[in-house]
Amino acid sequence: MLTELDTIQTEALAAIRDVAEETALEAARVGFLGKKGRLTVAGAGMRDVPAERKKDVGQKLNEVRTAITSALEEKSAELIARRDAAAFASIDPTLPGRPLPQGGLHPLTLVLDEAVRILRRMGFALAEGPEIESEWHCFDALNTPADHPARNETDTFYFENGKLLRTHTSSVQIRTMEKEIPPVRIIAPGSAFRRDEIDATHLSAFHQLEGLYVDRGVSLADLKGTLEYFFREIFGSKTEVRFRPHFFPFTEPSFEVDLKLHAAGRAAKWIEIAGCGMVDPAVFTEVGAKRGDAAYDPDSVTGFAFGMGLDRLAMIMYGIPDLRLLIENELRFLEQFRG
Ligand code: DAH
């Protein structure tokens, strides 16, 4: 039996050595190690080996199986390596790669990120509120009288349940004061909605950035300093900032903010950019009544607020002539902002 096992080993190794493809290798494996393979069949002969020789023969059987198995593995690795090499031979790894189309950030996102970066550095935290708002948060709490034109059904999208699409992000001022006590220093970027005819300077869904700072002793000088710093950071240190008296129901006094940019290729003219003012004590009183505490007692805290159009900021920043470009997602437009 030992001789027979030797013969099987010699023949198996020779057969495996001569194999040139993977199917033939598999056939060789089955032929020697499979259920009816020669070594398996020979192994069954162990039954007839006298007890005193079983150990030697068993050992030999194992040696032969190990030898054949490792020959099979080696050959298999060799065949795979040969197949890979053949595949690689048809590829030129020195060719330049194919560029993958890469996206970029939308100009609105770029402007927003920059604005938020500057304001966060100044200590403002991000806040948010719902786009579907109650009339109270959007108007009443902001001291807006019942007959104010902004409340008109022709100007505002109302739902049947009396809720509305917020017409400005100023509602987030109220949302914040409802749940947080002073000092609060927040910015709230977000969408706002008005029933405007869409044209080059109006969209029915647009974007604003709201700001609110309430604490003891916040003054108009703080407001002016904050916005001047902000606009100079974003548009350059030579930017002129002008505060023009105006009216908003929720601030007193109120201002509109104009900018004059001094940059190459820009006509130096005043452009309106934001609304702002000192929070009207009536707003604090309304919030205090809702909260049921004295956290916003108008005799002990003051605050400033501001709001600006982000779409408009992007138009100015990038010289975009028509707001509709911001929502059309025309690739030839968007590709110009790819970083
Ligand atoms: N909410 C105003 C608007 O949409 C903008 C505004 C003006 C916001 C004055 C303010 C503010 O916070 O103080 O036109």
Boltz pocket constraint, residues with backbone or C-beta under 6 A from the ligand:
constraints:
  - pocket:
      binder: B
      contacts: [[A, 167], [A, 168], [A, 169], [A, 170], [A, 210], [A, 211], [A, 248], [A, 250], [A, 251], [A, 255], [A, 274], [A, 275], [A, 276], [A, 277], [A, 305], [A, 306], [A, 307], [A, 308]]
      max_distance: 6.0
